[in-house]
Amino acid sequence: MSTTDTPVDNGVNVAALLGAREAFTAAPEAAQFKWRANCTWRKGTHSSSTVDRFFGLGEEQQHRQTYTFDADHPEIFASEDNGATPVEFVLVALASCLTAGVAAVAQNREIQLRSVSATLEGDMDVSGILGIDSDIRNGFSGIKVTYDIDADASPDDIKALVAQSQKRSAVYDIITNPTNVTVEVR
Amino acid sequence: MSTTDTPVDNGVNVAALLGAREAFTAAPEAAQFKWRANCTWRKGTHSSSTVDRFFGLGEEQQHRQTYTFDADHPEIFASEDNGATPVEFVLVALASCLTAGVAAVAQNREIQLRSVSATLEGDMDVSGILGIDSDIRNGFSGIKVTYDIDADASPDDIKALVAQSQKRSAVYDIITNPTNVTVEVR
């Protein structure tokens, strides 16, 4: 642990986030967001999804650019492996949400981060999705996330950062708690 | 609805999948998979995640290539929008999982698909993640998936395809049911 003369800068604009908190408290309807993705089937288990527009602050918003993601199953499932598997996208979502949270909480607590990395592993018995045993769930039986963090803080303070990130993480909530999904065919 | 002389081909090797089902029934330990992602913090809310190796069929496996995904928050949250948001990755995961399932089920039911596309929208009150109101959850209040499918089948058969895909979807299960997540700091 060391002290520095330079101000803590993790690249997170905490003042803006605290300003947003005040603004949303005054105008709760601005906090209603709609996040979107569009998916087009390519062939077999291969699809391409795009992320572009979303709704928030009371109006339509747009990313700086359209993000495109190919997903597929691996060759050992007789597919072509044209992209990560859908369940690996879930791990990417969780990793990136918790990691952004670590940076934001560190900034708010004036802890300088030097490096943050995470390893995620999700266990799955594919007997579920293949319909071999209806007692085995389709999804992960569990996910383990392991962080390596180098920061200007004690081990306990670093653990507290990660704990607070979990507490405010959208994706951690989505995975650990049930969410209603409606599927319709037009 | 029309009939064709050519065999149904959606690009899914159903014979291989049914073979896998037999193989896993005979050797259940081969069905134990571990899916992984690694995440490195860049700056602020920006991170890069990679997907490369996984475990299955009793041994280490590797994708044809390493897939890399940048995630970030949008500019309206005072971030740089260097990638899709973590919650949009959840939508991509759900879209790609259900769409791969539609293709696989269609193949098994001998339904020729011509086009499949899906639009996903997840509602979120960001008062949750900003800590404004602890009664508001961090994640989506709900997700709506809408499919447009052109296939050699009746509207009812197409709806049944999508329903069966939901029933066997890993990501649909992960989102609609709780999954245990353990987070550790090394």
Interface residues (C-beta under 8 A of the other chain):
Chain A: N10 G11 V12 N13 A16 L17 A20 R21 F24 T25 P28 A31 Q32 F33 K34 W35 R36 A37 N38 C39 T40 W41 K43 G44 T45 H46 S47 S49 V51 F54 G56 L57 Q61 H63 R64 Y67 F69 A71 D72 H73 P74 E75 I76 F77 A78 S79 D81 G83 A84 T85 P86 V87 E88 F89 V90 L91 V92 A93 L94 A95 S96 C97 L98 T99 A100 V102 A103 A104 L113 S115 V116 S117 A118 T119 L120 E121 G122 D123 M124 D125 V126 S127 G128 I129 L130 G131 I132 R137 N138 G139 F140 S141 G142 I143 K144 V145 T146 Y147 D148 I149 P155 I158 K159 V162 A163 Q166 R168 S169 A170 V171 Y172 D173 I174 I175 T176 N177 P178 T179 N180 V181 T182 V183 E184 V185 R186
Chain B: N10 G11 V12 N13 A16 L17 A20 R21 F24 T25 P28 A31 Q32 F33 K34 W35 R36 A37 N38 C39 T40 W41 K43 G44 T45 H46 S47 S49 V51 F54 G56 L57 Q61 H63 R64 Y67 F69 A71 D72 H73 P74 E75 I76 F77 A78 S79 D81 G83 A84 T85 P86 V87 E88 F89 V90 L91 V92 A93 L94 A95 S96 C97 L98 T99 A100 V102 A103 A104 L113 S115 V116 S117 A118 T119 L120 E121 G122 D123 M124 D125 V126 S127 G128 I129 L130 G131 I132 R137 N138 G139 F140 S141 G142 I143 K144 V145 T146 Y147 D148 I149 P155 I158 K159 V162 A163 Q166 R168 S169 A170 V171 Y172 D173 I174 I175 T176 N177 P178 T179 N180 V181 T182 V183 E184 V185 R186
